[in-house]
Amino acid sequence: MTPVAAARSPQSSISPETRLKLYRAMQECRMLEKRAYDLFMQNLIKGTSHLALGQEAIAAGFGTAMQPGDYTFCTYRGHNHTLVRGVSMTQILGELMGNSSGLMRGKGGSMHLTSVKHNMLGSYAIIGAHLTIANGAAWSAQYRGTDQVAVCFFGDGTTNIGAFHEALNFAVIWKLPIVFVCENNLYMEYTSIHDVTAVEHPAADRASAYGLEPVLIDGNDVDVVYRTALRALELARKGGGPSLIEAETYRHGGHSRADPGKYRPDEEVKEWLAKDPLPRYRARLAQMNISETELQRIDDETKAAIDQATETAKNAPPPPLELANKDVWADGGSAWRN
C-alpha cells in the first residue's frame, strides 16, 4: 500500500513559522515525558505510566492542525495529546504526582487526563471504548450545526476490538465529522500486531470495508502528519464525513514503566530509533536554512519551562480530604442517593 497523495510531499505548503511550531510541539512532548520518566524513577510519581517517547510527531502534527473547538479523545498513552491541546506542563506533571496542582487535582492520574476546558475529552484505559464516545461528540457537533471535528486516537490493538468496527460503521452511515487515527507502534502491549491480525496494515487495510479511503502514513514525519491532518479535518468540517488514518510509528521504550521491552528484536529497535522524529525533523529544518540559533532557542525555552513546571508541581500540597467525595455523585456530594 502506498501513502495517499496528501502525504507524499512533506516539504511543500508549510510555512517556516508553522514548521517551528511543529518542532516546538514535538520538543515539548519529548521533554515532558522524559521528565515524567525521571520523576517515576525518583518515586515521585506512583503507579504505572505509558509513555509515547518516539511517537511525538502524531500528537504535534494533529495538535497544530486542529482548531480550538475540535475534540480530542485518546488512550491511556495520552500525555502528549493533552499537552498539545493547551494543558500546561505543570498540570500534567502535578496530576501524575497526584497533588493539588494537577489537572484533575490528583484524582485521575497518568491514565485518565481530561480537560473539558481544552476540549480534551478524555484518556481511556478501556481499549476501544472511546471510539464510540467520540462518535457521540461528533454527532453532537453535527446536530448543533457547528464546524467542530472529533479526533480519536487509538493503538493498533484496538483495530481487533468490536467497538472499532462498530464505530467506523456508525460514523460512515451518519457521515459524522470525525477523524480516526490509529497510532500503529507495531505492538499491542507485548504482542506484535502482525502475529494476531489477518491483514498487514490493521487500520488502513480495513478502511475500504467501510467505504473509506485507505490512508497509511509515516507517523514519524511531522510534516506528513500535519498535512494529512489538515486534509482529514477539512473533509470532516465541510460535511464530507469520517476519515481513518493509520500512522506508523514506534515507542522507544516498553509498553509501560514496568516493561523493559525485551521482546522486540534488537535490529528492529535500532532501525526505528534511526527514524526518531525529533532529530529527523531538526535535520530537515537545517536543510531549509532555519538557523541553529532559532532551534536552540526553542530547546532552551522548553527546558526552562519543564524545569519550572517540575518545581511547581513538586512543591504543590496534596489534595484536601474534602475532595474525596467530590465529583463522585451527581450533585458532587455523598448525600445524594439514587
N, C-alpha and C positions, 0 to 999 in steps of 0.2 A: 504494500500500500504506500502511495506517495502522499506527502503532505498537501493540503489544499493550497490553492493559488495564493490566498491571502497571507500564507506564512512563508512563501518562497523567497522573498526579497527583504531580509531583515534590516538592510541599511537604507531603505527608502522611506520617505514620507514621515519621518520622525524628526522633530526639531532638536537642536543641541540642548535646549532648555529641558525638554521632556526627557531626553536621554540622561541628563544629570539627575533629574528627579527619579528616574528608574534606578540609577546607580545608588543614589542615597537611600531609597527604599530597601534595596537589597542589603546594603551595608548595615542599615539599622536592624533589619531582621536578623542578620548574621550575628551582630554583636549582642543583641538582646538574648538570643538563645545560647550563645557561648557563655554569657554571664549567668544565665539560668542554670546551665550545667555546672559552672563553678560553684554557685550557691548551693546546689544539691550536694556537691562533694564536700562542702563545708557543713552539711547537715542543717543548713538554714532553711531549706525547703524540704518538707516532709512528703512522704508518699512517693508515687511514681510520676513520670512525665514522659511525654512523647514529643521529641524534638524533630524539627524539619530542616536541620542543617543539611545544605545541599539542594534544597527544594525552593529556595528563596525567589527564584525568577517567576514562579507561578503566582505567588501572593503579590509580588511587586508589580508584575505586568497587569494583573486584573485590578489590583487596588488603585493603580494610576489611571486605568481606563474607565473605571466605574464613576458614576455620579453620586453625590452625597445622599440622594434619596433612594438609591438602589439598596437591595437587601443582600446580606451575606449569611450563608449557612455553611458550617464546616464541621469537621470531625474533631476528635479529641487532640489531634495534631494541629491545633488552631492558633497558637501564639502569634504567628506571623500574619495570619488573616485578620486577627483582631487589631494588631498594630497598624496595618496599612489602612484601616478604616478610621483611624484618628484617635484611638485609645492610647493614653500615654504609657511610656515605659514604666513609670512609677506605679501606675495602677495595675499593670500586668505583673510586674515583679512582686508587688505587695500582695496581690491575690495568690500568687504561687507560694508566698511565705505565710499566707493565712492571717494577715494582720489588717488593721483598720484602714490602711492606705490602699488596700486592694480594690479592684474594680467592683467586686461584689462583697467587699468588706470581709473577705476570707471565707465566705460560705460556698464558693464554687470551686476554687482551686484550679489547677492546671487544665483539667479535662472539661470544664464547664464555663469557659469565659463567654460572657454575654453582655451586650451593651445596646439597649433599645435606643438610647440617645444617638448612637452612631449607626443605627440600622444593622448592627452586627447581631443577628438574632439567634445566636447560639452555637456552641461547640457540643457535638453529640457523641456520646460514648456507645450508643446502640447502633451497630453497623446497619446503614441503610435507612434508619428511621427518619432522618431529616430530609430525605428527598421528597417524601410525601408532604411534609410540613412546608417545605419550600414551595411546593405546588400551591399550597393554600395561600401563601403570601403573594405569589404571582397572580392567583385567581382574584385575590382582593384588589390588587392594583388594576387588573383588567376590569373588574366590576365597578371600581370607583373612577375609571377613566383617566388614571394618571399615566405618566410615562415611566414609572418605576419598573425595574427589572430585578428579579431574584436570581442570584448566582449561587449555585450549590456545589461545593467542593466535596469530593469523596475519594477514597482509595480504590485500588484495583480490586481488592477483595469484595467490595460492595457490588461489583458487577455480577456476582454469583448469588446475590440475595434477591428474594422475590420482590421486595419493595422497589428495587432498581427498575425492573421491568414494568411493574405496575405504574410507577411514577412516570416513566417515559411514555407509556401508552396514554395515560390520562393527559399529560402535557400536550401531546400531539393532537389528541381528539379535541381538546378545548383551545388549542392554539395559544397556549399560555406564554406570557413574557418571561421566560426562564432560560438560563444557561446552565447546563450540567457539565461540570468539569471533573474528569477522572484524573487524579494525580497518581499516575501509574509509576510507583517506585519499585516495581517488579516483585515485591514480597508482601504477602498478606500475613502479618506477624512474622512467623518463622518459615513459612512455606512459599516457595516460588509460585507465582500466579500461573506460570506455564504448566506446572505439574497438575493443576486441578481445573484447567479451563480448556474447552474444546476448540477455541479459536486463538489465533496468535495475538491479536490485539483485543483485549477483553471488552473495551468500550466501543472503539471505532468499528470493529468488525460486526458489531451488532446493531449499529445505527440504522442500516438500511431496512432492518426488520420492522422499524417504526416509521419508515418513510423519511428518515433524516439523512443528511449528507454525512458520509464518514469524514471525520476531521481528526487527523493524527499529526501532532506537532512535537517539536523538540522543546520539552518543558524546561530545559536548562538554558535556553536562549531567550532572554527577557524581551528583546525586540520582537521576536516571533510571537511570544505570548501576548504582548501588548497589542500588536496589530490584529491578531486573531480575536482577542477580547473585544476590541473596538468593532470588528465586523459582526460578531455574535450579538453584542449589546445593541447595535444599531438595528439589526434584523428584528430583535425582540421588541425594541422600542417602537418600531414602525408597524407592529402588528403582524410580523412575519412568523411568529411562533418560536418554539424552542430550538436550541442547538445542543448537541452532545460533542464535547471536545475531550480527546484523550491526549494528555500531556505527559510524555515520557520523561522521567526524572529518576533520582536515586538519593536515598538518605545516606548520609555519611556514617552514621552510627547504627546501632541496633534498633529494634522496634521500640524499646523503652529504656529507661535508666538501667534496669536490671539485665538487659540483653547485650552481650558483647558482639553479637552478630557474626559469630564464627562459622555459621552455616553457609556463608556466602563465599564463593571461590575467590582466592586472592587476586587472580588475574582480572576477574570481573570488577572487584573493588578498585584496583589500580586503574583500569580503563575508565571507570566513571569518575574517579577523583580527578582525572585529567580533564574532565568536562565540567569541573566546578564552575557554576555560573558567574561567580564574582570575578576571579582573575581573568576569565574568558572575556567578560564584558569590559573590564578595565583595559585590557589589551586592545579591544576594538575601539574604545574611545580614544586611546592614544593614537591609533592609526588614523583617526578622524581629526587629529590635531587639537583635541581637547587637552588643555595643559595639565601636566602632572601637578602643578601648584593647586589648581582647582580641585582635582581629585583628592589630593592630600588634605585640603581644607575640609572637604566633606568627611573624610576619615577622622580628622581631628575633632570636628564638631560632634560627630556621632559618638566618639569615645568619651568626650566630656559629658554628653547627655546621658549616656548609660552609666557613667560613674556617679553623676548626680542623682539619677533615679535609684541607683543601688543604695546610696547612703540614706536617701529619704525613706525608702521602703524598709531598710534595716532598722531604722530608728523609730518607726511608727509603733504605737502601742497595740496590744492585742484588741480584738473587737470586744465591746462591752457585753456583759452577760445578757442584758435585755434583748440583744439581737437574736438570741437562740430561738425564740418563738415567732420572730418577725418573718413575714412572707411565707409562713407555713400554712396558715389558714386563710380563707378568702378575705377576711377583714383585717388580716395582719396580726391577730391576737389569738391566744389559746382558748379564749372563752367561747369562740364560735364552734358550733357543732352542726353536723349535717342532720 
